[in-house]
Amino acid sequence: MTDLQKWLPRGVDAINAWQDAYGAFDQHPSLVVSDEALGKAFNELTERLRDNYPFGHPRYVGQMLKPPHPAAILGYTTAMLINPNNHALDGGPATAQMEKEIVARIATMFGFEQHLGHLTSSGTIANLEALWAARESHPGKRIAYSADAHYTHSRMCQVIGVEGVAIATDDSGRMDLGALERALASGTIGTVVATLGTTGLGALDPLPAIIALTRAHGARVHVDTAYGGFFALIADDSADGVASTPFAAIRDVDSIVVDPHKHGLQPYGCGAVIFSDPGVGRFYVHDSPYTYFSSDELHLGEISLECSRAGAAAAALWLTLEVIPLTDAGLGQVLRASRRGALEWQRLLGSSDDMTAYQSPELDIITYYPTRGRMTEIDAASNALFHAAADGHPAEQIHLATYTVKGSDLARRGHEVEHDAPTARIMRSTVMKPESEAYVPAIHARLSELSRP
């Protein structure tokens, strides 16, 4: 494990040495706090931080949460001592250049021959920018997205004053092509949002077919792959890879969103939006009397809806990608371990009498439920399993998440249960951490034991 106790002091020393070259000065008295006061507050902080779930432990397989890589922590903390702002080059010359470099690497990973893009404070803001550009490109047109897409899209449509259209999904949670074609035939759709890695099921919308249908009706395609984007590194149809076809088609879309703070090993918040046509920059044109004075080179603030943005986020991602690059041999190995863990869990569910797999994973998200005959029984058993797994000594706890499904969702996937309630909670587990792969058999065995009537 990377020793942050060794490297963080080096970061502090390096920044202090750089600052000393400008001349030493005394901190203003109003900013000085005593060690006693700071120590008291710090002790309370660390105690209060114990009120968290163990996101970094392999037995935490609940929500899409995990700590950043030590390289990201080191890069972020070191740059934060300067606190650059990547809105303008004069606010963060070094980190702005790092941001341009890493965005170019991500664009290359997706097959873009040219691009315009930047980091954002979240996937939500990244999608807001993409949908805003969609509105500007096709004014007066509606935006369509999968019914299983992240709620960001319906919410951001409200923010930008565009009508959103939810497209039904098929029996794997992917956008239904027939429903999409009917919506496009109305002539009112200007942009279709395809999701590669839905946040609920990790489903991959059929992107090549979506592109063909959308282009035939003169509309744009935006891909929200906030969760699944980095799986492009292992999209090779191999035993521990993922389907190649959806990811290969990304090169033909208009815009894409990916979140490095998910599978990119980064701290919150770090999203990214990238456009395949640099001409989209015309929508951002603005001017002010106090910005962009340091050079004639493009400033990131000129192609971003956000103004102040942490340059430290760019430094964190840059340092991480220097040591774990965007290659199969680099970050791809992290993703393959997660993928293998999900596939092994699916295999174990296939031979279980105690739990039933809801559907096969396309990425690293597993869905399953305690085997019962009625919706109400499934819901009650799932709720009991969620709590029972997290009880007991910390060294034995397993942290899960639940996912609400309709009776029709179960039926479409071939699950024969009595629909005595409209919905039921099932289990949803995210094998995001590569370390979880080794824990999957033990996790499955424990959950099987707890789920028995």
N, C-alpha and C positions, 0 to 999 in steps of 0.2 A: 504494500500500500504506500502511495506517495506520502512522504512525511511533511505535512504542512508546518509542523513545529520547526523544521529545518529551513523551509523555503520562505515562509511568510516574513521572518525577520530580515531575510536578504532583500525582499521587496521594500521593506521599510528603509533599510540602510541605503539602497540604491536611490530611492526618491529623495531621501534626506541629503545625500551627497550632491544630487543634481540641484536641489534648492539652495544649498549652501553656496553654490557658485554665484548666486545673485546677491549674496551678502546676508549675513545673519541679522535677525531682528528679534525683539522680544514680543511675546504674545501679549495682546492687550489685557489689562487686568480684568476686564469684564468677562473674558473667556476662560480665565483660570479657575479650575476646580481642584479641591484638595483630593489627595489619594483616599482619605477617609470617606468623603462624600461619594466619590466615584466607586470606591470598593463596595459601599453599602448598596448603591443602586445596581451595580453590576451583579452582586450576589442575588439580589431580588430578580433581576432579569434572567439569570441562568436558572433560577428555581422556577420561575414562571414558564420558561421554555420547556420544562419537563412535561407540561400539559400539552403534549403532542403525541401523535402516533409515530411509531418507528419507521418512517418512510424509507430509510436506507437499508433496513434489514430484509433479507431474502424472503422472510415469512410475511412481509407486508405485500400483499398481492391484491390490494383494493383499487383505489383510484389511480389516476395517471400522475403519480407523485414519486419523486426520488430526489436525493440530494445531487447537486452538481458535481462534476468530476473535480478532484483537487486542483488540476491545472486551471480550470475555470475559476475556482475560488481564488487561486493565486493571481491570475491575470486581472480579475475584477478588483480585488483588494488593492493590488499595487497601483492600478490606474486610478482607483477611487481616491488615493492620497493626493492626487492632483485635481480630480473631479472635473474632467473635460466634458464639454457639451458638444455633441456631434451635430448640432443644428447648423453651425457655420464653421468654416475652416479655422477662423481665428478663435473659436471656442475649443477646438480640439484637433489641431493639425495631424498629430500622430495617429490618434484613434480613428479619425475620419478616413485616413488612408487605409488603416487596417480594415475598416468596415467595407470600403470599396473592394478590397482584395478578397475578403471572405464572401461577400455577396456574389462576386464574379465566380468564385469556386462553386458556390451553390447553384448558380445559373448553369454552369458547365455540367454539373452533376445531373441536371434535368434536361440537358441537351439543347439549351438555348444557344443559338449562334450569335445573337446580340441580345442585350437586355438593358433595362433600367430598373433599379430597385434599391432597397435599403432595409436596414433593421428597424423594428418597431418595438414598442413596449409590451406587445402581446399579439397573439393571433387574432384577437377580436379587433384590435386597431388595424392590423394588416388586412383583414377582410373588409373592414370599413373602407379603407383606401381603395381596395380592388373594386368594391361595389360602387363607390363614388365615381371612379373612373369609368365603370360600366354605364352609369347614369349619364355621364358627360358624353360618352361615345354614342349612346343610343337614347337620346332624350325622349321622354314620354313613353318608353317601353317598360314592360314589367321584367322582373328577375325571377327565374325559376330555380328551385333547388329541391333536393330529395326530402321527403317527409322525415327521413332519419338523419338529415344534416344537422349540424350544430345549431342551436337556437340563435346563435350570433346572426345568422343570415336574415331571419325574420325580424329580429330586433333592429339590425342595421338598416334594413329596408325602411323601417319606420323612421329611423333617424334621418335618412337622406330623402324621405318623402317619395319613395317608390313602392309600388304595389308588389308584394312578394307572392309567389305561387308555389305551394308545396306539391311536389310530384310523388305519387304513390310509389311504394317499393315492392319488390318481388319477394319470393319466399326465402331469399338469402339476405334481405336487408339492403339490396342494391336498387338504384333508381330503375323503375319499370319503363322500358323503352316505348311500349305502346302508349302509356299514359303521357310520356314526354312528347311523343309525336303528335298526339291529339292537342296538347297544349300549344306546341309550336305552330300547328295548322291554323290557329286563331290569328296569327300574324301580329300578336301583341307582345311577344317575348323578345327582349333585346339581348339578354344574357342568360346562359344556363350555368349554374354552379354544380360541378361534379365533385364528389367527395371521394378521396382515396384514403380510407381509414376512418370510418365513422366513429365518433367518440363512444357510442354505445356498444357496437358489435365489432368494430374494426373492419367493416365491409368495404369492398372496393367497387365503386360504381363502374359500369362498363364504358370506360372513357373513349375507346376508338369509335364505338357506335354512337355515343353521345356527340362526338365531334362531327361525324358524318351527318347526323340528323340536324344538328344545330347550324352547320354551315349551309346546308341545303335550304334553310329558311332565313339565311342572312343574319344570323345572330352570333354573338361572341361566346367563348367558353372560358370560364374561370374555374380553376381547380383549387379546392380547399384540401390540402394534404398536411394540415397543421400537425396531425398526429402521425400519419403514415409516411410522410415525405422521404425521410432518410432511408426507408426500406428500398428506395431506388437503387441503393448500393448492392443489394442482394436480390434484385428482381431478375432472376435467371432460371426460374422453374426447377431449381435443384431441390434435393431432398430437404435441405434446411434453408432454402430460399423462399421467395414469394413469386407470384405470377408476374411474368415479364410484360405481358401485353398492355395492361393499364399504364404502367410506368413509362414504357417506351413511347406511348402516345403523348406524354406531357410536352414534348418538344413542339407539338402542333397547336398548343393552346395560347390564349391571349395573356393570361396572368395566373400566378400561382402564389399560394401562401403556405409557409412551413414554419414550425415552431422549434427553433433550436433548444428551447427550454423543456422540450419533451425528450425526444430521442437524441438530440444533439448534445446532451450532457451539460446543459447550461443552467444557471440560476434564473429564477423569474426576475424581470420579464424580458424575454428575448424572442420576438417573432420576426418574420421577414416577409415582405411582399416584393414580387419580381414580375415585371411586365416584359413580354417578348418584343414589343415594339417600343423603342426609345421615344418615339413620337408622342407617347402618352404624356411626356413631360410638359407639353403645351398646356395641359389642364392645371398645372401647378403654378403657372407664371404669376408672380406677385413682386412687389417692391416695397422697401421701407428705407427710411433715411439713416438707419443705424446698423444695418447688417451687411454682410458680404463685402467687407472692405479690404480683406487681406490679400486677395488675388482674384484673377479673372477665371480661375478654374471653377468647375461646377461644385457648388456647396450642397451638401446633402439636404439642407433645409429648403433648397429650391425644388426638391422632388419629394417632399414629405408634407403630409397634413399636420403631423406633430411638429412642434417647435423644439423645446428643450428635450434632449434625449441623452441618456447616460452613455458617454464614451467608454465607460468601464465595461459595458456589455459587449462592445466590439472587441476590446482588449481580451476579455475572457474567452470569447469564441475564437479569436485569432490564435491565442496561445494553445487552446485545446486542439485546434485543427493542425497546428504545427507538430504536435506529438501524437495525435490520433487523427490522421488525415481522412478525407472523404474518399476512401478506397475500400474495396472488399477486405484487403489485408488490415485496414485500419478500423474505422468505425463499423465496417461491415461485420467484423468478428463479434462485436458487441451485440449487433442485431441478430446475427445467426444464433447466438446462445439463447436469446429471448425467444426466437422462433422455435428452436428445438424444444425449449421448455414447454411452450404452448402445445406443440404437436405431441409431445409425450403425455401431457395431461389429457389431451383429447383421446389418445390411445387407451389410457387407463380408464377413462370414462366409458369407453366403448365396451369394456368387459366388466363393468360394475353393475351390481344388483341394487346398490344403494343410491346411486346418483345417475342422472340421465343428461347427456350433452344436448344442449338446445340447438346448436348448429356448429358446423366446422369452422375453425378460425382461419381467416385469410391473412392475419398478421400475428399478433401475440396476445389477443384478447380472447379469453375463454368464457363461455356462458353455459350454465348447467343448473340443475335443480334436484333437490331430494325427490326420489322416485315416489310419486303419489298418484292417486286416481282422480282427484278433484282439484279444481282451481283453488278453492279455499284451503285445502290441505297443503298444496304446494306453497301457497303464500305463507301459511303459518309455519311450515317446516323450514322454509328459507329464512324467515325472520328469526326463528329459534337457532338455526345454524349460524347466522351472522353474529349473534350475541355469544353463543356458546364457544365459538372458535376464538373469540377475543378475550375470554375469561381466563382466569388462572394466573400462574406465574408468568412474568414477562418472557422467560426463556421458552415458553410453550405456546404463547399466543400466536394465532394466525389472523391477520386482518384482511377482511373481504369487503366487497361492495355488492349491492343488489341492483337489479334492473327490472323495471316493470314491463310486463308483456300483456297483450290481449289474448283472449281465447282463440281468436282467429289467427293470431301469430303462431301459436302452438300448433293449431290444426294444419296450417300451410306447411309446416315443417314435419308433418307426419306424426305428431304427438297426440295420442288418443287419450284425452282426459275429459272428465265431465265438466261442462262449463256452468258451474253453479255460482260463479261470480264473473263480472266482466273483465277483471284484470287479476294478475297475481305477480308477486315478486319472485324472481329467480336470482341465481347468483351470477355475478360478473367479476372475473378476476383478470388483472392485467399483469402479464409476466414481463414487466419493463426492465427489470434489473437482470443482467446476465448471470449474476450469482444465484438467482432463483431457480435456474435450470437444475442444479444439483439437489434442490429442496423439494422439487415437484412430487416425487414418489412419496415422501413422508407427509407432505401437505395433503395429498390426495387420500392417503391411508387414514389420516386423522379426521378429515372431513367426512369420509365414508363412515367411520365409526360414530361420529356425532350425528350423522343424518339418519341413522336407523331409527325406526319407530320405537 
